[in-house]
């Protein structure tokens, strides 16, 4: 059985967001794996993906701060095959820290948290940015005495890696990014708007002030379906979807019954997600994603100037793309890689062959093993 782990809560105090709003008594939920070395030089900061959690390794069946959102599918660590003794993120050598995003619903302060008036924050909770996440997580690391660390960022976590590296370059030893670039493509940004509309148009959304026991699950399920089709390799979806059609309506459809296994598969993904996530939290995280650009984080500096800053601090980068990724195509990631090189960044790039699409890093982490081991083995400066 996997190691039993428990979430810890770090108090951020009164946290001022980039928007100018301040949330009192803000907290970050996080877990750590491995042992911090006496010189505190073996730390790795791991960012989770869009709707993931800080629970990356081991078994955690209890997170009271998350309430009913902590479902059985959350109990196993999402990167167990990558983290542990002798694995690429080797807990015999490294001290791995993974924190839940601000604005999420897995223990960190977010819309489902209780506001000073005793009610959930709901839509009153500020929109969050990549810079907000970076500042919060650096404060967490500093509270442990960690001043330098490597970063591993899959998917949205890759973009947060870029933000943190610009804001705190003197703290970053190396950066590993899987399936991400310096900005989301236009189809992502349009998709995010469709997803937010799906939630807003659910009559139970109530301008974001819904009771947590009666949330807009239909709208959230539809948002997930819109998003999920970008995470899977669509040409392989019919093989991935289970054979046969689930004729149940899952409480979501009033008349239509799925007639294709792909419809049933997508409906299942949407319904399952709507049970484990908060709609307001989802809006904050996807809005952060859609509005990310490394130049925005840098206050309007050109992308080239940001990359030259990485080069000036001699921070090595490792980039991965997936050949069937509809989210961040190999063409987009390889273009990002070439721009880094042009600006003098020490960078490596690998394109993974997979039939799993964007989710490959979750489903077959062994494909990323060699490069990750090699970069983390670079002697510390």
C-alpha positions as CSV (number, residue, x, y, z in Angstrom):
1,X,0.0,0.0,0.0
2,X,1.2,3.5,-0.7
3,X,2.5,5.7,2.1
4,X,-0.2,7.5,4.1
5,X,0.3,11.2,3.8
6,X,-1.6,14.1,5.3
7,X,-2.1,17.6,4.0
8,X,-0.6,20.5,6.0
9,X,-1.9,24.1,6.0
10,X,0.4,27.1,5.8
11,X,-1.0,30.5,7.0
12,X,-0.3,33.3,4.5
13,X,-2.1,35.9,6.7
14,X,-3.8,38.8,5.0
15,X,-2.8,38.1,1.4
16,X,-2.9,41.0,-1.1
17,X,-3.7,39.7,-4.6
18,X,-2.4,41.3,-7.8
19,X,-5.9,42.7,-8.4
20,X,-5.4,44.9,-5.2
21,X,-7.9,42.8,-3.2
22,X,-6.9,41.4,0.2
23,X,-8.2,38.2,1.6
24,X,-7.7,37.9,5.4
25,X,-6.4,34.7,7.0
26,X,-5.4,33.2,3.7
27,X,-3.9,29.7,3.7
28,X,-2.1,27.3,1.4
29,X,-2.7,23.5,1.5
30,X,0.5,21.5,0.7
31,X,2.3,18.2,1.1
32,X,6.0,17.3,1.2
33,X,7.8,14.1,0.2
34,X,11.3,13.2,1.2
35,X,13.6,14.9,3.7
36,X,15.0,18.4,3.5
37,X,18.8,18.2,3.6
38,X,20.8,20.1,6.3
39,X,21.9,22.7,3.8
40,X,18.3,22.9,2.4
41,X,19.6,22.6,-1.1
42,X,17.7,19.5,-2.3
43,X,14.2,21.1,-2.7
44,X,12.0,20.6,-5.7
45,X,8.9,22.7,-6.1
46,X,6.2,20.8,-8.0
47,X,3.3,22.6,-9.6
48,X,0.1,20.6,-10.2
49,X,-2.0,20.9,-13.4
50,X,-5.2,22.8,-14.0
51,X,-7.7,21.0,-11.8
52,X,-5.3,18.8,-9.9
53,X,-4.3,19.1,-6.3
54,X,-1.2,19.3,-4.1
55,X,-1.6,15.5,-3.4
56,X,1.0,14.2,-5.8
57,X,2.2,11.1,-3.9
58,X,1.1,8.5,-1.5
59,X,-2.4,7.9,-0.2
60,X,-4.6,10.6,1.5
61,X,-8.2,9.8,2.2
62,X,-8.8,12.7,4.6
63,X,-8.9,16.4,3.7
64,X,-11.5,18.0,5.9
65,X,-10.7,21.5,4.6
66,X,-11.9,20.3,1.1
67,X,-15.3,19.0,2.4
68,X,-17.2,16.9,-0.2
69,X,-14.9,17.9,-3.0
70,X,-12.3,15.4,-1.7
71,X,-13.6,12.3,-3.6
72,X,-12.1,8.8,-3.7
73,X,-10.5,9.5,-7.1
74,X,-8.3,12.1,-5.2
75,X,-7.0,9.7,-2.6
76,X,-4.1,8.3,-4.7
77,X,-1.3,10.7,-5.5
78,X,-1.6,11.9,-9.1
79,X,2.2,11.3,-9.8
80,X,2.9,8.2,-7.7
81,X,4.8,6.6,-10.6
82,X,7.2,9.7,-10.8
83,X,7.7,10.3,-7.0
84,X,9.2,8.0,-4.5
85,X,12.5,6.2,-3.6
86,X,14.6,5.5,-6.7
87,X,12.0,7.2,-9.0
88,X,12.9,10.3,-11.1
89,X,11.7,12.6,-8.3
90,X,13.6,10.5,-5.8
91,X,12.5,11.0,-2.2
92,X,15.8,9.5,-1.0
93,X,17.5,12.5,-2.6
94,X,15.1,15.3,-3.0
95,X,12.6,17.2,-0.9
96,X,9.5,17.7,-3.0
97,X,6.9,20.4,-2.1
98,X,3.5,20.6,-3.8
99,X,0.9,23.2,-2.9
100,X,-2.7,23.6,-3.9
101,X,-3.4,26.7,-6.0
102,X,-4.9,29.8,-4.3
103,X,-8.4,30.1,-5.5
104,X,-8.8,26.3,-5.7
105,X,-11.0,24.1,-3.5
106,X,-8.6,21.5,-2.0
107,X,-7.6,23.3,1.3
108,X,-6.1,26.5,0.0
109,X,-8.2,29.7,0.3
110,X,-10.7,29.9,-2.5
111,X,-14.3,30.7,-3.3
112,X,-15.6,27.8,-1.2
113,X,-13.7,29.0,1.8
114,X,-15.5,30.8,4.6
115,X,-15.5,34.6,4.4
116,X,-15.5,36.9,7.5
117,X,-19.3,37.1,7.3
118,X,-19.5,33.3,7.8
119,X,-20.7,32.6,4.3
120,X,-18.6,31.1,1.4
121,X,-16.7,33.7,-0.5
122,X,-18.3,32.6,-3.7
123,X,-17.8,35.1,-6.6
124,X,-16.6,37.7,-4.1
125,X,-13.2,35.9,-4.0
126,X,-10.7,37.7,-6.1
127,X,-9.6,36.5,-9.5
128,X,-6.1,35.0,-9.2
129,X,-3.0,35.3,-11.4
130,X,0.2,33.4,-12.0
131,X,2.0,36.0,-10.0
132,X,-0.3,35.5,-7.0
133,X,0.5,31.8,-7.1
134,X,4.2,32.4,-7.4
135,X,4.3,34.9,-4.5
136,X,2.3,32.5,-2.2
137,X,4.4,29.4,-2.9
138,X,7.7,31.2,-2.5
139,X,6.5,32.4,0.9
140,X,5.7,28.8,1.8
141,X,9.2,27.7,0.7
142,X,10.9,30.6,2.6
143,X,9.0,29.5,5.8
144,X,10.9,26.2,5.5
145,X,14.2,28.0,5.1
146,X,14.4,27.1,1.4
147,X,16.2,29.7,-0.7
148,X,17.0,27.8,-3.9
149,X,15.1,25.0,-5.6
150,X,14.3,23.3,-8.8
151,X,10.9,23.6,-10.4
152,X,8.8,20.9,-12.2
153,X,5.7,22.2,-13.9
154,X,3.4,20.1,-16.1
155,X,0.6,21.8,-18.1
156,X,-0.6,25.0,-16.4
157,X,2.1,24.3,-13.8
158,X,4.6,24.9,-16.6
159,X,3.3,28.5,-17.1
160,X,3.5,29.1,-13.4
161,X,7.1,27.9,-13.5
162,X,7.8,30.7,-16.0
163,X,6.1,33.3,-13.8
164,X,8.0,32.3,-10.7
165,X,11.3,32.1,-12.5
166,X,10.9,35.6,-13.8
167,X,9.8,37.0,-10.4
168,X,12.4,35.1,-8.3
169,X,15.3,34.1,-10.7
170,X,17.9,34.1,-8.0
171,X,15.9,31.3,-6.2
172,X,15.5,28.9,-9.2
173,X,18.1,26.2,-9.9
174,X,16.5,24.6,-12.9
175,X,13.1,24.4,-14.6
176,X,11.3,21.4,-16.1
177,X,8.2,22.1,-18.2
178,X,5.9,19.5,-19.7
179,X,3.2,20.4,-22.2
180,X,3.2,24.2,-21.9
181,X,4.5,27.4,-23.5
182,X,4.8,31.1,-22.8
183,X,1.1,31.8,-23.5
184,X,-2.1,29.7,-24.2
185,X,-3.1,29.5,-27.8
186,X,-6.3,31.3,-29.0
187,X,-8.3,28.1,-29.1
188,X,-7.7,27.8,-25.4
189,X,-8.8,31.3,-24.6
190,X,-12.0,30.8,-26.6
191,X,-12.6,27.5,-24.9
192,X,-12.2,29.1,-21.5
193,X,-14.8,31.7,-22.3
194,X,-17.2,28.9,-23.5
195,X,-16.6,27.1,-20.2
196,X,-17.3,30.1,-18.1
197,X,-20.5,30.8,-20.1
198,X,-21.6,27.2,-19.5
199,X,-21.3,27.7,-15.8
200,X,-22.9,31.2,-15.8
201,X,-25.9,29.9,-17.8
202,X,-26.7,27.3,-15.3
203,X,-29.7,28.7,-13.3
204,X,-28.2,27.4,-10.1
205,X,-25.1,29.6,-10.5
206,X,-26.9,32.6,-9.0
207,X,-24.2,35.1,-9.9
208,X,-21.7,32.9,-8.0
209,X,-23.4,33.1,-4.7
210,X,-24.9,29.6,-4.7
211,X,-25.0,27.5,-1.5
212,X,-22.4,24.8,-1.6
213,X,-25.0,22.1,-1.1
214,X,-26.8,23.1,-4.3
215,X,-24.1,24.1,-6.8
216,X,-24.4,24.5,-10.6
217,X,-23.3,21.0,-11.4
218,X,-24.8,20.9,-14.9
219,X,-22.9,24.0,-16.0
220,X,-19.7,22.7,-14.4
221,X,-20.0,19.3,-16.1
222,X,-20.5,21.0,-19.5
223,X,-17.5,23.2,-18.8
224,X,-15.4,20.1,-18.1
225,X,-16.6,18.4,-21.3
226,X,-15.7,21.4,-23.4
227,X,-12.2,21.5,-21.8
228,X,-11.6,17.7,-21.7
229,X,-11.7,17.3,-25.4
230,X,-8.5,19.3,-25.6
231,X,-6.8,17.0,-23.1
232,X,-7.3,13.8,-24.9
233,X,-6.1,12.6,-28.3
234,X,-9.3,12.9,-30.2
235,X,-8.5,10.5,-32.9
236,X,-7.9,7.8,-30.3
237,X,-10.9,8.7,-28.2
238,X,-13.2,5.9,-29.6
239,X,-10.6,3.3,-28.5
240,X,-10.1,5.0,-25.1
241,X,-13.8,5.2,-24.4
242,X,-15.2,2.0,-23.0
243,X,-17.3,-0.1,-25.4
244,X,-21.0,0.1,-24.9
245,X,-23.2,3.0,-24.1
246,X,-24.2,4.0,-20.6
247,X,-27.9,4.7,-21.0
248,X,-28.3,6.4,-17.6
249,X,-28.8,10.1,-17.7
250,X,-26.6,10.8,-14.6
251,X,-29.2,13.4,-13.6
252,X,-27.8,15.8,-16.2
253,X,-29.9,15.1,-19.3
254,X,-33.6,15.6,-19.4
255,X,-34.5,13.9,-22.7
256,X,-31.5,12.9,-24.7
257,X,-29.8,9.6,-24.0
258,X,-26.2,9.1,-25.2
259,X,-26.1,6.9,-28.3
260,X,-22.3,6.7,-28.8
261,X,-19.6,5.4,-26.4
262,X,-17.7,8.7,-26.9
263,X,-20.8,10.7,-25.7
264,X,-21.1,8.5,-22.6
265,X,-17.4,8.8,-21.9
266,X,-17.5,12.6,-22.0
267,X,-20.6,12.8,-20.0
268,X,-19.0,10.5,-17.4
269,X,-16.0,12.8,-17.2
270,X,-18.1,15.9,-16.8
271,X,-20.4,14.4,-14.1
272,X,-17.4,13.0,-12.2
273,X,-15.6,16.3,-12.2
274,X,-18.7,18.3,-11.1
275,X,-18.7,16.2,-7.9
276,X,-15.1,16.9,-7.0
277,X,-14.7,20.6,-7.9
278,X,-16.2,24.0,-7.1
279,X,-17.6,26.0,-10.0
280,X,-16.3,29.4,-8.7
281,X,-12.9,27.8,-8.1
282,X,-12.9,26.4,-11.6
283,X,-13.6,29.9,-13.1
284,X,-10.7,31.3,-11.2
285,X,-8.2,28.7,-12.3
286,X,-9.2,28.6,-16.0
287,X,-9.3,32.4,-16.0
288,X,-5.7,32.5,-14.7
289,X,-4.8,30.0,-17.5
290,X,-6.4,32.0,-20.3
291,X,-5.0,35.3,-19.2
292,X,-1.4,34.1,-18.7
293,X,1.4,35.6,-20.8
294,X,4.9,35.7,-19.5
295,X,5.1,39.4,-20.6
296,X,2.1,40.2,-18.4
297,X,3.9,38.7,-15.4
298,X,6.9,40.9,-16.3
299,X,4.9,44.1,-16.3
300,X,5.0,44.5,-20.1
301,X,8.6,43.5,-20.8
302,X,9.0,41.8,-24.1
303,X,9.1,38.0,-24.1
304,X,12.7,38.3,-25.3
305,X,13.7,40.4,-22.4
306,X,12.2,37.9,-20.0
307,X,14.1,35.1,-21.6
308,X,17.3,37.1,-21.5
309,X,16.8,37.4,-17.8
310,X,16.6,33.6,-17.5
311,X,19.8,33.4,-19.5
312,X,21.6,36.0,-17.3
313,X,20.9,33.9,-14.2
314,X,22.1,30.7,-16.1
315,X,18.9,28.8,-15.3
316,X,18.8,25.5,-17.4
317,X,15.4,24.5,-18.9
318,X,14.0,21.2,-20.0
319,X,10.9,21.3,-22.2
320,X,8.7,18.4,-23.3
321,X,5.9,18.3,-25.8
322,X,3.6,15.4,-26.8
323,X,3.1,14.6,-30.5
324,X,-0.7,14.1,-30.0
325,X,-1.2,17.0,-27.7
326,X,-4.1,19.3,-28.8
327,X,-3.4,21.7,-25.9
328,X,0.2,22.7,-26.6
329,X,1.3,21.2,-29.9
330,X,4.9,20.2,-30.7
331,X,5.0,23.1,-33.1
332,X,4.2,25.6,-30.4
333,X,6.5,24.1,-27.8
334,X,9.4,23.7,-30.2
335,X,8.9,27.4,-31.3
336,X,9.1,28.3,-27.6
337,X,12.3,26.3,-27.2
338,X,13.9,28.0,-30.2
339,X,13.0,31.4,-28.8
340,X,14.7,30.5,-25.5
341,X,17.8,29.4,-27.3
342,X,17.9,32.6,-29.4
343,X,17.9,34.6,-26.1
344,X,20.8,32.6,-24.8
345,X,18.9,30.2,-22.4
346,X,20.5,26.8,-21.8
347,X,17.6,24.6,-22.9
348,X,16.8,21.1,-24.0
349,X,13.7,19.9,-25.8
350,X,12.1,16.5,-26.3
351,X,9.0,15.5,-28.1
352,X,7.3,12.4,-26.6
353,X,5.5,9.9,-28.9
354,X,2.2,9.0,-27.2
355,X,-1.4,8.1,-28.0
356,X,-2.6,9.7,-24.8
357,X,-2.5,13.4,-25.8
358,X,-2.0,16.2,-23.3
359,X,-2.7,13.8,-20.4
360,X,0.3,11.7,-21.3
361,X,2.4,13.1,-18.4
362,X,-0.2,11.7,-15.9
363,X,-0.8,8.4,-17.6
364,X,2.7,7.4,-18.7
365,X,5.3,9.4,-16.7
366,X,8.0,6.8,-17.5
367,X,8.4,8.5,-20.9
368,X,9.7,11.6,-19.2
369,X,12.0,9.8,-16.8
370,X,15.4,10.1,-18.4
371,X,15.4,13.8,-19.1
372,X,14.1,14.7,-15.6
373,X,16.7,12.5,-13.9
374,X,19.5,14.1,-16.0
375,X,18.5,17.7,-15.3
376,X,18.0,17.2,-11.6
377,X,21.4,15.7,-11.4
378,X,23.1,18.9,-12.6
379,X,25.4,20.0,-9.8
380,X,24.1,22.9,-7.8
381,X,25.7,26.2,-8.5
